[in-house]
Amino acid sequence: MRAYSLLAIKTCHHRGAPAIGGMAAQIPVKGNEALNREAFEKVEADKRREANQIGEKTLDDLDVILEVPNWKITEAGVRENISVGFQYIASWLRGNDAAPINHLMEDAATVEILRAQLWQ
């Protein structure tokens, strides 16, 4: 995902356009001020990166190399992907385009990534 993200940013900057992402996935966490503050800090940092990227530094000289990731597939990770996927699809079938799951706002892009990870 990192190589994909860097290549998208490099392509946008090469064309003189800002590379902006989708929605920030973090959402307020009721009843837990520390997690709530952490979520807001992550959103703020993400949006500051988007707002200040043009003219900061260029990625034109960056060579993006796609590598096979070196991580271990775990049963817990597979179960988490399946759980989040089913929760989102159930919410979508009820007419919602996004769903709060595990303190993150998930959408169809999440399920597409989960599907690809499980397929691999």
C-alpha distances in whole Angstrom, upper triangle without the diagonal:
4,6,5,6,9,10,11,12,14,15,17,18,20,21,23,21,19,15,15,13,15,17,16,16,18,22,25,26,30,32,30,30,28,25,26,26,23,21,23,22,18,19,21,19,16,19,21,18,18,21,22,19,22,24,22,21,20,17,19,19,16,15,11,11,9,10,11,10,13,13,16,16,19,21,20,17,18,20,18,16,19,21,19,18,22,23,21,23,26,26,25,28,30,29,26,23,21,22,22,21,21,21,18,19,17,17,17,13,12,15,13,10,12,14,12,11,15,16,14
4,5,5,6,9,10,11,12,14,15,16,18,20,21,19,17,14,15,13,15,17,17,17,19,23,26,27,31,33,30,30,28,25,26,26,22,21,22,21,17,18,20,17,15,18,19,15,16,20,20,17,19,21,19,17,16,14,16,16,13,13,9,10,9,10,12,10,13,14,17,18,21,23,22,19,20,23,21,19,22,24,22,22,26,26,24,26,29,28,28,31,33,32,29,26,24,24,24,23,23,22,20,20,19,20,20,16,16,18,17,13,16,18,15,15,18,19,17
4,5,5,6,9,10,10,12,14,15,16,18,20,19,17,14,16,15,17,20,19,20,22,26,29,31,34,36,34,34,31,29,30,29,26,25,26,24,21,22,23,20,18,20,21,17,18,21,21,18,19,21,20,17,16,12,14,14,11,10,6,7,6,8,11,11,14,16,19,20,23,25,25,21,22,25,24,21,25,26,24,24,28,28,26,28,31,31,30,33,35,34,31,28,26,27,27,26,26,26,23,23,22,22,21,17,18,20,18,15,18,19,16,16,19,20,17
4,6,5,6,9,10,11,12,14,15,17,19,17,16,12,14,12,15,17,18,18,21,25,28,30,33,36,34,34,32,29,29,29,26,24,25,24,21,21,22,20,17,19,21,17,17,20,20,17,19,21,20,18,16,13,15,16,13,12,8,9,8,11,13,13,16,17,20,20,23,26,25,21,22,25,23,20,23,25,23,22,26,26,24,25,29,28,27,30,32,30,28,24,23,25,25,25,25,25,22,21,20,19,18,14,15,17,15,12,16,17,14,15,18,18,16
4,5,5,6,9,10,11,12,14,16,17,15,13,9,11,9,12,15,15,16,19,22,25,27,31,33,31,31,29,26,26,26,23,21,22,21,17,17,19,17,13,15,17,13,13,16,17,14,16,18,17,16,14,12,14,15,12,13,10,12,11,13,15,15,18,19,22,22,24,27,26,22,23,26,23,21,24,25,22,22,26,26,24,25,29,28,26,30,31,30,27,23,22,24,24,23,24,23,20,20,18,18,18,14,15,18,16,13,17,19,16,16,20,21,19
4,5,5,6,9,10,10,12,14,15,14,13,10,12,12,15,18,18,19,21,25,28,30,34,36,33,33,31,28,28,28,25,23,24,22,19,19,20,17,15,16,17,13,13,16,16,13,14,16,15,13,11,8,10,12,9,9,7,10,11,13,16,16,19,20,23,24,27,29,28,25,26,29,26,24,27,29,26,26,30,30,27,29,33,31,30,34,35,33,31,27,26,27,27,27,27,26,23,23,22,22,22,18,19,21,19,17,20,22,19,19,23,23,22
4,5,5,6,9,10,10,12,14,13,13,10,13,13,16,19,20,21,24,27,31,33,36,39,36,36,34,31,32,31,28,26,27,26,22,22,23,21,18,19,20,16,15,18,18,15,15,17,17,14,12,9,10,11,9,9,6,9,10,13,16,17,20,22,25,25,28,31,30,26,27,30,28,25,28,30,27,27,30,31,28,30,33,32,30,34,36,34,31,28,27,28,29,29,29,29,25,25,23,23,22,18,20,22,19,17,21,22,19,20,23,23,21
4,5,5,6,9,10,11,12,11,10,7,10,10,13,16,17,19,22,25,29,31,34,37,35,35,33,30,30,29,27,25,25,24,21,20,21,19,16,17,18,15,13,16,16,13,14,17,17,15,13,10,12,14,12,12,10,13,13,16,19,19,22,23,26,26,29,31,30,27,27,30,27,25,28,29,26,25,29,29,26,28,31,30,28,31,33,31,28,25,24,26,27,27,28,27,23,22,21,20,19,16,18,20,18,16,20,21,19,20,23,23,22
4,5,5,6,8,10,10,9,8,5,8,10,13,16,17,19,21,25,28,30,34,36,34,33,31,29,29,28,25,24,23,22,19,18,19,17,14,14,15,12,10,13,13,10,10,13,13,11,9,8,10,12,11,12,11,14,15,18,21,20,24,25,28,28,31,33,32,28,29,32,29,27,30,31,28,27,31,31,28,30,33,31,30,33,35,33,30,26,25,27,27,28,28,27,24,23,22,22,22,18,20,23,21,19,22,24,22,22,26,26,25
4,6,5,6,9,10,10,10,8,12,13,17,20,21,23,25,28,32,34,37,40,38,37,35,32,32,31,29,27,27,25,23,22,22,20,17,18,18,14,13,16,15,11,11,13,13,11,8,5,6,9,8,10,9,13,14,18,21,21,24,26,29,30,33,35,34,31,32,34,32,29,32,34,31,30,34,34,31,33,36,35,33,37,38,36,33,30,29,31,31,31,32,31,27,27,26,25,25,21,23,26,23,21,25,26,24,24,28,28,26
4,6,5,6,9,9,10,9,12,14,17,20,21,24,26,29,33,35,39,41,39,39,37,34,34,33,31,29,29,28,25,24,24,22,19,19,20,17,15,17,17,13,13,15,15,14,11,9,8,12,11,12,11,14,15,19,22,23,26,28,31,31,34,36,35,32,32,35,33,30,33,34,31,30,34,34,31,32,36,34,32,35,37,35,32,29,28,31,31,32,33,32,28,27,26,25,24,21,23,25,22,21,25,26,23,25,28,28,26
4,5,5,6,5,6,6,9,12,15,18,19,22,25,27,31,33,37,40,38,37,35,33,32,31,29,27,26,26,23,21,22,20,17,17,17,14,12,14,14,11,10,13,14,13,10,10,10,14,13,15,14,17,18,22,24,25,28,29,33,33,35,37,36,32,33,35,33,30,33,34,31,30,34,33,30,32,35,33,31,35,36,33,31,27,27,29,30,31,32,30,27,26,25,24,23,20,22,25,23,22,26,27,25,26,29,29,28
4,5,5,5,6,7,11,14,17,20,21,24,26,29,32,35,38,41,38,37,36,34,33,31,29,28,27,26,23,22,22,20,17,17,16,14,12,13,12,9,7,9,11,10,7,7,8,11,12,14,14,18,19,23,26,26,29,31,34,34,37,39,38,34,35,38,35,33,36,37,33,33,37,36,33,35,38,36,34,38,39,36,34,30,29,32,32,33,33,32,29,28,27,26,26,23,25,28,26,25,28,30,27,28,32,32,31
4,6,8,10,10,14,17,20,23,24,27,29,32,35,38,42,44,42,41,39,37,36,35,33,31,31,29,27,26,25,23,21,21,20,17,16,17,16,12,10,12,13,12,8,8,7,10,11,13,14,17,19,23,26,27,30,32,35,36,38,41,40,36,37,40,37,35,37,39,36,35,39,39,35,37,40,39,37,40,41,39,36,32,32,34,35,36,36,35,32,31,30,29,28,25,27,30,27,26,30,31,28,30,33,33,31
4,6,9,10,13,16,19,23,24,27,30,32,35,38,41,44,42,41,40,38,37,36,34,32,31,30,27,26,26,24,21,21,21,18,16,17,16,13,11,13,15,14,11,12,10,14,15,17,17,20,22,25,28,29,32,34,37,37,40,42,41,37,38,40,38,35,38,39,36,35,38,38,35,36,39,38,35,39,40,37,35,31,31,34,35,36,37,35,32,30,30,28,28,25,27,30,27,27,30,31,29,31,34,33,32
4,7,9,13,16,19,22,23,26,29,31,34,37,40,43,41,40,38,36,35,34,32,30,29,28,26,24,24,22,20,18,18,16,14,14,13,11,8,10,12,12,10,12,11,15,16,18,19,22,24,27,30,31,34,35,38,39,41,43,42,38,39,41,39,36,39,40,36,36,39,39,36,37,40,38,36,39,40,38,35,31,31,34,34,36,36,35,31,30,30,29,28,26,28,31,29,28,32,33,31,32,36,35,34
4,6,9,12,15,18,20,23,25,28,31,34,37,40,38,37,36,33,32,31,29,27,26,25,23,21,21,20,17,16,16,14,11,12,12,10,8,11,13,13,12,13,13,17,17,19,19,22,23,27,29,29,33,34,37,37,39,41,39,36,37,39,36,33,36,37,33,33,36,35,32,34,37,34,32,36,37,34,31,28,27,30,31,32,33,31,28,27,26,25,25,22,25,28,26,25,29,30,28,30,33,33,33
4,6,10,13,15,16,20,22,24,27,30,33,36,34,33,32,30,28,27,26,24,22,22,20,18,17,16,13,12,12,10,7,8,9,7,6,10,11,12,11,12,14,17,17,19,18,22,23,26,28,28,31,32,34,34,36,38,37,33,34,36,33,31,34,34,31,31,34,33,30,32,35,32,31,34,35,32,29,26,25,28,28,29,30,28,25,24,24,23,23,21,23,26,24,23,27,29,27,28,32,32,31
4,7,10,13,14,17,19,22,25,28,31,34,32,31,30,28,27,26,24,22,21,20,18,16,16,15,12,11,12,10,7,9,10,8,9,12,13,13,12,12,14,17,16,18,16,19,20,22,25,24,27,28,31,31,33,35,33,30,31,33,30,27,30,31,27,27,31,30,27,29,32,29,28,31,32,30,27,23,22,25,25,26,27,25,22,21,21,20,20,17,19,22,21,20,23,25,23,24,28,28,28
4,7,9,11,14,16,19,22,25,28,31,29,28,27,25,24,23,21,19,18,18,15,13,14,13,10,9,11,9,6,8,11,9,11,15,15,15,15,15,17,20,19,21,19,21,21,24,26,25,28,28,31,30,32,34,32,28,29,31,28,26,28,29,25,25,28,27,24,26,29,26,25,29,29,27,24,20,19,22,22,23,24,22,19,18,18,17,18,15,17,20,19,19,22,24,23,24,27,28,27
4,7,8,11,13,16,19,22,26,29,27,26,25,23,21,21,19,17,17,17,14,12,13,13,9,9,12,10,8,11,13,12,14,18,17,18,18,17,19,22,20,21,19,21,20,23,24,23,26,25,28,27,29,30,28,25,26,27,24,22,25,25,21,21,24,23,20,23,25,23,22,25,26,24,21,17,16,18,19,20,21,19,16,14,14,14,15,12,13,17,16,15,18,20,20,21,24,25,25
4,6,9,12,14,17,20,23,27,25,25,25,22,20,21,19,16,16,17,14,11,14,14,10,10,14,13,11,13,16,16,18,21,21,22,21,20,23,25,23,24,22,24,22,24,25,24,27,26,28,27,28,29,27,24,25,26,22,20,23,23,19,19,22,21,17,19,22,20,18,22,23,20,17,14,12,15,16,17,19,17,13,11,11,10,12,10,11,15,14,14,17,19,19,20,23,24,24
4,6,9,10,14,17,20,23,22,22,22,19,17,18,17,13,13,15,12,9,12,13,10,10,14,14,12,14,17,17,20,23,23,23,24,23,26,28,26,27,25,26,25,27,27,26,28,27,29,27,28,29,26,24,25,25,21,20,22,21,18,18,21,19,16,19,21,18,17,21,21,19,15,12,10,12,13,15,16,14,11,9,9,9,12,11,12,15,16,15,17,20,20,21,24,25,26
4,6,8,11,14,17,21,19,19,18,15,14,14,13,10,10,11,8,6,9,10,8,8,12,12,11,14,17,17,20,23,22,23,24,23,26,28,26,27,24,26,25,26,27,25,27,25,27,26,27,27,25,22,24,24,20,19,22,21,17,18,21,19,17,20,22,19,19,23,23,21,17,15,12,13,12,14,14,12,9,8,10,11,14,12,12,16,17,16,18,21,21,21,23,26,26
4,6,10,12,16,19,17,18,17,14,13,14,12,9,10,12,9,8,12,13,10,12,15,15,15,17,20,20,23,26,25,26,26,25,28,30,27,28,25,27,25,26,26,23,25,24,25,24,24,24,21,19,20,20,17,16,18,17,14,15,18,16,14,17,19,16,17,20,20,19,15,13,10,10,9,10,10,8,5,5,7,9,12,11,10,13,15,14,15,18,19,19,21,23,24
4,7,9,12,15,14,14,13,10,9,11,9,5,7,9,7,7,10,12,10,12,15,16,16,18,20,21,25,27,26,27,28,27,30,32,29,30,28,29,27,28,28,25,27,25,26,25,24,25,22,20,22,21,18,18,20,18,15,17,20,17,16,19,20,18,19,22,22,21,17,16,12,12,9,10,10,7,5,6,9,12,16,15,13,16,19,17,18,21,22,21,23,26,26
4,6,9,13,12,12,13,10,8,10,10,6,8,11,10,9,12,14,13,14,17,18,19,20,23,24,27,30,28,30,31,30,34,35,33,34,31,33,31,32,31,29,30,28,29,27,27,27,24,22,24,23,19,19,21,19,16,18,20,17,16,19,20,17,18,22,20,20,16,15,12,11,8,10,10,6,6,6,10,13,17,17,15,18,20,20,20,23,25,24,26,28,29
4,6,9,9,9,10,8,5,8,9,7,7,11,11,11,13,15,16,16,19,21,21,22,25,26,29,32,30,32,33,33,37,38,36,37,34,36,34,35,34,32,33,30,31,30,29,29,25,24,26,25,21,22,24,21,18,21,22,19,18,22,22,19,21,24,22,22,18,18,15,13,10,12,11,7,9,10,14,17,20,20,19,21,24,23,23,26,28,27,29,32,32
4,6,6,7,9,6,5,9,9,8,10,13,13,13,16,18,18,19,22,23,24,25,28,29,32,35,33,34,36,35,39,40,37,39,36,37,35,35,35,32,32,30,30,29,27,27,24,23,25,23,20,21,23,20,18,21,22,18,18,22,22,19,22,25,23,23,20,20,16,14,10,11,10,6,9,11,15,18,22,22,20,22,25,24,23,27,29,27,28,32,32
4,6,8,10,9,7,11,12,11,13,16,17,16,19,21,21,22,25,26,27,28,31,32,36,38,36,38,39,39,42,44,41,42,40,41,39,39,38,35,36,33,33,32,30,30,26,26,28,25,22,24,25,22,20,23,23,20,20,24,23,20,23,25,23,24,21,22,18,16,12,13,12,9,12,14,17,21,24,25,23,25,28,27,26,30,32,30,31,35,35
4,6,9,9,8,11,13,13,14,17,18,19,21,23,24,25,27,29,30,31,33,34,38,40,38,40,41,41,45,46,43,44,42,43,41,41,40,37,37,34,34,33,31,30,27,27,29,27,24,26,27,24,22,26,26,22,23,27,26,23,26,29,27,27,24,25,22,19,15,16,14,12,15,17,21,24,28,28,26,28,31,30,29,32,34,33,33,37,38
4,6,6,6,9,10,11,12,14,16,17,18,20,21,23,24,26,28,29,31,32,36,38,36,37,39,38,42,43,40,42,39,40,39,38,37,34,34,31,32,31,29,29,25,25,28,26,22,25,26,23,22,25,26,23,23,27,26,24,27,30,28,29,25,26,22,20,16,16,13,11,14,17,20,24,27,27,25,27,30,28,28,31,33,31,32,35,36
4,6,5,6,8,10,11,12,14,15,16,18,20,21,22,24,26,27,28,30,34,36,33,35,37,37,41,42,39,41,39,40,39,39,38,35,35,33,33,33,31,31,28,27,30,28,25,27,29,26,24,28,29,25,26,29,29,27,29,32,30,30,27,27,23,21,18,18,16,13,16,18,21,25,28,28,26,29,31,30,29,33,34,33,34,37,38
4,5,5,6,9,10,11,12,14,15,17,18,20,21,23,25,26,27,29,32,34,31,33,35,35,39,39,37,38,36,37,36,36,36,32,32,30,30,30,29,29,26,25,28,27,24,26,28,26,24,27,28,25,26,30,30,27,30,33,31,32,28,28,24,22,18,18,15,13,15,18,21,25,28,28,25,28,30,28,28,32,33,31,32,36,36
4,5,5,6,9,10,11,12,14,15,17,19,20,21,23,24,26,27,31,33,30,32,33,33,37,38,35,36,34,35,33,33,33,29,30,27,28,27,26,26,23,22,25,24,20,22,24,22,20,23,25,22,22,26,26,24,26,29,28,28,25,24,21,18,15,14,12,9,11,15,18,21,25,24,21,24,27,25,24,28,29,27,29,32,32
4,5,5,6,9,10,11,12,14,16,17,18,20,22,23,25,26,30,32,30,31,33,33,37,38,35,37,35,36,35,35,35,31,32,30,30,30,29,29,25,24,27,26,22,24,26,23,21,24,25,22,22,26,26,23,25,28,27,27,23,23,19,17,14,15,13,9,11,14,17,20,24,24,22,24,27,25,25,29,30,29,30,33,34
4,5,5,6,9,10,11,12,14,15,16,18,20,21,22,24,28,30,27,29,31,31,35,36,34,36,34,35,34,35,35,32,32,30,31,31,30,31,27,26,29,28,25,26,28,26,24,27,28,25,25,29,29,26,28,32,30,30,26,25,22,20,17,18,16,12,14,16,19,23,26,25,23,27,29,27,27,31,32,30,32,35,35
4,6,5,6,9,10,11,12,14,15,17,19,20,21,23,26,28,26,27,29,29,32,33,31,33,30,32,31,31,31,28,28,26,28,28,27,28,25,23,26,26,22,23,26,24,22,25,27,24,24,27,28,26,27,31,30,30,26,25,21,20,16,17,14,11,12,15,18,21,24,23,21,24,26,24,24,28,29,27,29,32,32
4,5,5,6,9,10,11,13,14,16,17,19,20,22,25,28,25,27,28,28,32,33,30,32,30,31,30,30,30,27,28,26,27,27,26,27,24,22,25,24,20,21,24,22,19,22,24,21,20,24,25,22,24,27,27,26,22,21,17,16,13,14,12,9,9,11,14,18,21,20,18,21,23,22,22,26,26,25,27,30,30
4,5,5,6,9,10,11,12,14,16,16,18,20,24,26,24,26,27,28,31,33,31,33,30,32,31,32,33,30,31,29,31,30,30,31,27,26,28,28,24,24,27,25,22,25,27,24,23,26,27,24,26,29,28,27,23,22,19,18,15,17,15,12,12,13,16,19,23,21,20,24,25,24,25,28,29,28,30,33,33
4,5,5,6,9,10,10,12,14,15,16,18,22,24,21,23,25,25,29,30,28,30,29,30,30,31,31,28,29,28,30,30,30,31,28,26,29,29,25,25,28,27,24,26,29,26,25,29,30,27,28,32,31,30,26,25,21,21,18,19,17,14,14,16,19,21,24,23,21,25,27,25,26,29,29,28,31,33,33
4,5,5,6,9,10,11,13,14,16,17,20,23,20,21,23,23,27,28,25,27,25,27,26,27,28,25,26,25,27,27,27,28,25,23,26,26,22,22,25,24,21,23,26,24,22,26,27,25,26,30,29,28,24,22,19,19,16,17,16,13,12,13,16,18,21,19,18,22,23,21,22,26,26,24,27,30,29
4,6,5,6,9,10,11,12,14,16,19,22,20,21,23,23,27,28,26,28,26,28,27,28,29,27,28,27,29,29,29,30,27,25,27,27,23,23,26,25,21,23,26,23,21,25,26,24,24,28,27,26,22,20,17,17,15,17,16,13,11,12,15,17,20,18,17,21,22,21,22,25,26,25,28,30,30
4,5,5,6,9,10,10,12,14,18,20,18,20,22,23,26,28,26,28,27,29,29,30,31,29,30,29,32,32,32,33,30,28,30,31,27,27,30,28,25,27,29,27,25,29,30,27,28,31,31,29,25,23,20,21,19,20,20,16,15,16,18,20,23,21,21,25,26,24,26,29,29,28,31,33,33
4,6,5,6,9,10,11,12,16,18,15,17,19,20,23,25,23,25,24,26,26,27,29,26,28,27,29,30,30,32,29,27,29,30,26,26,29,28,25,27,30,28,26,29,31,29,29,33,33,31,27,25,22,22,21,21,20,18,16,17,19,21,24,21,21,25,25,23,25,28,28,27,30,32,31
4,6,5,7,9,10,11,15,17,15,16,18,18,21,23,21,23,21,24,24,25,26,24,26,26,28,28,29,31,28,25,27,28,25,24,27,26,23,24,28,26,24,27,29,26,26,30,30,28,25,22,19,20,19,20,19,17,15,15,17,18,20,18,18,22,22,20,22,25,25,24,27,29,29
4,5,5,6,9,10,13,16,15,17,18,19,22,24,23,25,23,26,26,28,29,27,30,29,31,31,32,34,31,28,30,31,27,27,29,29,25,26,29,27,25,28,30,27,27,31,30,28,25,22,20,21,20,22,22,19,16,16,18,19,21,19,19,23,23,22,24,27,27,27,30,32,31
4,5,5,6,8,12,14,12,14,17,18,21,23,22,25,24,26,27,29,30,29,31,30,33,33,34,36,33,31,33,34,30,29,33,32,28,30,33,31,28,32,33,31,31,34,34,32,29,26,24,25,23,25,24,21,19,20,21,22,25,22,23,27,27,25,27,30,30,29,33,34,34
4,6,5,6,10,12,10,12,13,14,18,19,18,21,20,23,23,25,27,25,28,28,31,31,32,34,32,29,31,33,29,28,31,31,28,29,32,31,28,31,33,31,30,34,34,32,29,26,24,25,24,25,25,22,20,20,21,22,24,21,22,25,25,23,26,28,27,27,31,32,31
4,6,6,9,12,11,13,14,14,17,20,19,21,20,23,23,26,28,26,29,29,32,32,33,35,33,30,31,33,29,28,31,31,27,28,31,30,27,30,32,30,29,32,33,30,27,24,22,24,23,25,25,23,20,19,20,20,22,19,20,24,24,22,25,28,27,27,30,31,31
4,6,8,11,10,13,15,16,19,22,21,24,23,26,27,29,31,30,32,33,35,35,37,39,36,33,35,36,33,31,34,34,30,31,34,33,30,32,35,32,31,35,35,32,29,26,24,26,26,27,28,25,22,22,23,23,25,23,24,27,27,26,29,31,30,31,34,35,34
4,6,8,7,10,12,14,17,19,19,22,22,25,26,29,31,30,32,32,35,36,38,40,37,34,36,38,34,33,36,36,33,34,37,35,33,35,38,35,34,38,38,36,32,29,28,29,29,30,30,27,25,24,26,26,28,25,26,30,29,28,30,33,32,32,35,36,35
4,6,5,7,9,11,13,16,15,19,18,22,23,26,28,27,30,30,34,34,36,38,36,33,35,37,33,32,35,35,32,33,36,35,32,35,37,35,34,38,38,36,33,29,28,29,29,30,30,28,25,25,25,26,27,24,25,28,27,26,29,31,30,30,33,34,33
4,5,7,8,11,12,15,16,19,19,23,25,27,30,30,32,33,36,37,39,41,40,36,38,40,37,35,38,38,35,35,39,38,35,37,40,37,36,40,40,38,35,31,30,32,32,33,33,31,28,28,28,28,29,26,27,31,29,28,31,33,32,32,36,36,35
4,6,7,11,12,15,16,19,20,24,26,29,32,31,34,35,38,39,41,44,42,39,41,43,39,38,41,41,38,39,42,41,38,40,43,41,40,43,44,41,38,35,34,36,35,36,36,34,31,31,32,31,32,29,31,34,33,31,34,36,35,35,39,39,38
4,7,10,12,14,15,18,19,22,25,27,30,29,31,32,36,37,39,41,40,36,39,40,37,36,39,40,36,37,41,40,37,40,42,40,39,43,43,41,38,35,33,34,34,35,34,32,29,30,30,31,32,29,30,33,32,30,33,35,33,33,37,38,36
4,7,9,10,11,15,16,19,22,24,27,27,29,30,34,35,37,40,39,35,37,40,37,35,39,39,36,37,40,40,37,39,42,40,39,43,44,42,39,35,34,35,35,35,34,33,30,30,31,31,32,28,29,33,31,29,32,34,32,32,36,36,34
4,6,7,8,12,13,17,19,22,25,25,28,30,33,34,37,40,39,35,37,39,36,35,38,39,36,36,40,39,37,39,42,40,39,42,44,41,38,35,33,35,35,35,35,33,31,31,31,30,31,27,29,32,30,28,31,33,30,30,34,34,33
4,5,5,9,10,13,16,18,22,22,25,27,30,31,34,37,36,32,34,37,34,32,35,37,34,34,38,37,35,37,40,39,37,41,42,40,37,34,32,34,34,34,34,32,29,30,29,29,29,25,26,29,27,25,28,30,27,27,31,31,29
4,5,8,10,14,17,20,23,24,27,29,32,34,36,39,39,35,36,39,37,35,38,39,36,36,40,40,37,39,42,41,39,43,44,42,39,36,35,37,37,37,37,36,33,32,32,31,31,27,29,31,29,27,30,32,29,29,33,33,31
4,6,9,13,16,18,22,23,25,28,32,33,36,39,39,35,37,39,37,35,39,40,38,37,41,41,39,41,44,43,41,45,47,45,42,38,37,39,39,38,38,37,34,34,34,33,33,29,30,33,31,28,31,33,30,30,33,33,31
4,6,9,13,15,19,19,22,24,28,29,32,35,35,31,33,36,34,32,35,37,34,34,38,38,36,38,41,40,39,42,44,42,39,36,34,36,36,35,35,34,31,31,31,30,30,26,27,30,27,25,28,29,26,26,30,30,27
4,6,10,12,16,17,20,22,26,28,31,34,34,30,31,35,33,31,34,36,34,33,37,38,36,37,41,40,39,42,44,42,39,36,35,36,36,35,35,35,32,32,31,31,30,26,27,29,26,24,27,28,25,25,28,28,25
4,7,9,13,14,17,20,23,24,28,31,30,27,28,31,29,27,30,32,30,30,33,34,32,33,37,36,35,38,40,39,36,33,31,33,33,32,32,32,29,29,28,27,26,23,23,25,23,20,23,24,21,21,24,24,21
4,6,10,11,14,17,21,22,25,28,29,25,26,30,28,26,29,31,30,29,33,34,32,33,37,37,35,38,41,39,37,34,32,33,34,32,32,32,29,30,28,28,27,23,23,25,23,20,22,23,20,19,23,22,19
4,7,9,12,15,18,19,22,25,26,22,23,26,25,23,26,28,27,26,30,31,29,30,34,34,32,35,38,37,34,31,30,31,31,30,30,30,27,28,26,25,24,21,21,22,19,17,19,20,16,16,19,18,15
4,6,9,12,15,16,20,23,24,21,21,25,24,22,25,27,26,26,29,31,29,31,34,34,33,36,38,38,35,32,31,32,32,30,29,30,28,29,26,27,25,22,21,23,20,17,19,20,16,15,18,18,14
4,6,9,12,13,17,20,21,18,18,22,22,20,22,25,24,24,27,29,28,29,32,33,32,34,37,37,35,32,30,31,31,28,28,29,27,28,26,26,25,21,21,21,19,16,17,18,14,13,15,15,11
4,6,9,11,14,17,18,15,16,20,19,17,21,23,22,22,25,27,26,28,31,31,31,33,36,36,33,31,29,29,28,26,25,26,24,26,24,24,24,20,19,20,19,15,16,17,14,12,14,15,12
4,7,10,13,16,17,15,16,20,19,19,21,24,23,24,27,28,28,29,32,33,33,35,38,38,35,33,31,30,30,27,26,27,26,28,26,27,26,23,22,22,21,18,18,19,17,14,16,17,13
4,7,9,13,14,11,13,16,16,16,19,21,20,21,24,25,25,27,30,31,31,33,35,36,33,31,29,28,27,24,23,25,23,25,24,25,25,22,20,21,20,17,16,18,16,12,14,16,13
4,6,10,11,10,11,14,15,15,17,19,20,20,23,24,25,27,29,30,31,33,35,36,33,32,29,28,27,24,22,25,24,26,24,26,25,23,20,21,21,17,16,17,16,12,13,15,13
4,7,9,7,8,11,12,11,14,16,17,17,20,21,22,23,25,27,27,29,32,33,30,29,27,26,25,22,20,23,22,24,22,23,23,21,18,18,18,15,13,14,14,10,10,12,10
4,5,5,6,9,10,11,13,14,16,17,19,20,21,23,24,26,27,29,31,32,30,29,27,25,24,20,19,22,21,24,22,24,23,22,19,19,19,17,14,16,16,12,11,14,13
4,5,5,6,9,10,11,12,14,15,16,18,20,21,22,24,26,27,29,31,29,28,26,24,23,19,18,22,21,24,22,23,23,22,19,18,19,17,14,15,16,13,11,14,14
4,6,5,6,9,10,10,12,14,15,16,18,20,21,22,24,26,27,29,27,26,24,21,20,16,15,18,18,21,19,21,22,21,18,17,19,17,14,16,17,14,12,16,16
4,5,5,6,9,10,11,12,14,15,17,18,20,21,22,24,26,27,25,24,22,20,19,15,14,17,17,19,17,19,19,18,14,14,16,13,10,13,13,10,10,13,13
4,5,5,6,9,10,11,12,14,16,17,18,20,21,22,25,26,24,23,21,20,20,16,16,19,18,20,17,18,18,17,14,13,14,12,9,10,12,9,7,11,11
4,5,5,6,9,10,11,12,14,15,16,18,20,21,23,25,23,23,21,18,18,14,14,17,17,19,17,18,18,18,15,14,16,14,11,12,14,12,10,14,15
4,5,5,6,8,10,10,12,14,15,16,18,20,21,23,21,20,18,15,15,11,10,14,13,15,13,16,16,16,12,12,14,13,9,12,14,11,11,14,15
4,5,5,6,9,10,11,12,14,15,16,18,20,21,19,18,16,15,15,12,12,15,14,15,12,13,13,13,10,8,11,9,6,8,10,8,8,11,13
4,6,5,6,9,10,11,12,14,15,16,18,20,19,18,17,15,16,12,13,17,16,16,13,14,14,15,11,9,12,11,8,9,12,10,8,12,14
4,5,5,6,9,10,11,12,14,15,17,19,17,17,15,13,13,10,11,14,14,14,12,14,14,15,12,11,14,13,10,12,15,13,12,15,17
4,6,5,6,9,10,11,12,14,15,17,15,14,12,10,10,7,8,12,10,11,9,10,11,12,9,8,11,11,8,11,14,13,12,15,17
4,6,5,6,9,10,10,12,14,15,14,13,12,11,12,10,12,15,13,13,9,10,9,11,8,5,9,10,7,8,11,11,11,13,16
4,5,5,6,9,10,10,12,14,13,14,13,11,13,11,13,16,15,14,12,12,12,14,11,9,12,13,10,11,15,15,13,15,18
4,6,5,6,9,10,11,13,11,12,11,8,9,8,10,13,12,12,10,11,12,14,11,10,14,15,12,13,17,17,16,18,21
4,5,5,6,9,10,11,9,9,7,6,8,8,11,13,11,10,7,7,8,11,9,7,11,12,11,12,15,16,16,18,20
4,5,5,6,9,10,9,10,10,9,12,12,15,17,15,13,10,9,9,12,11,8,11,13,12,12,15,17,16,17,20
4,5,5,6,9,9,11,11,9,12,12,15,17,16,14,12,12,12,15,14,12,15,17,15,15,19,20,18,20,23
4,5,5,7,6,8,8,6,9,10,14,15,14,12,10,10,11,14,13,12,15,17,16,17,20,21,20,22,25
4,5,5,5,6,7,8,11,13,16,17,15,13,10,9,9,12,12,11,13,16,15,16,19,20,20,21,24
4,5,7,9,11,11,15,15,19,20,19,16,14,12,12,16,16,13,16,19,18,17,21,22,21,23,26
4,6,9,11,10,14,15,19,20,19,16,15,13,14,18,17,16,19,21,20,20,24,25,24,26,29
4,7,9,10,14,16,20,20,18,15,14,12,13,16,17,16,18,21,20,21,24,25,25,26,29
4,5,7,10,13,16,17,15,11,11,9,10,14,14,14,16,19,18,19,22,23,24,25,28
4,7,11,13,16,16,14,10,9,6,7,11,12,12,14,16,16,17,20,21,22,23,26
4,7,9,13,13,10,6,6,5,7,10,10,11,13,15,15,17,19,20,21,23,25
4,6,10,10,8,5,5,7,10,12,10,11,14,15,15,17,20,20,20,23,25
4,7,6,5,4,6,9,12,14,12,13,16,17,16,19,21,21,21,24,26
4,6,5,6,7,10,13,14,11,12,16,15,14,17,19,18,19,22,23
4,6,8,9,13,16,16,13,14,18,16,15,18,20,19,19,23,24
4,7,9,13,16,17,14,16,19,18,17,20,22,21,22,25,26
4,6,10,13,13,11,13,16,15,15,18,20,19,20,23,24
4,7,11,11,9,12,15,14,14,17,19,19,20,23,24
4,7,8,6,8,11,11,11,14,16,16,17,19,21
4,5,5,7,9,10,11,13,15,16,17,19,21
4,5,5,6,9,10,11,12,14,15,16,19
4,5,5,6,9,10,11,12,14,15,17
4,5,5,6,9,10,11,12,14,15
4,5,5,6,9,10,10,12,14
4,5,5,6,9,10,11,12
4,5,5,6,9,10,11
4,5,5,6,8,10
4,5,5,6,9
4,5,5,6
4,5,5
4,5
4
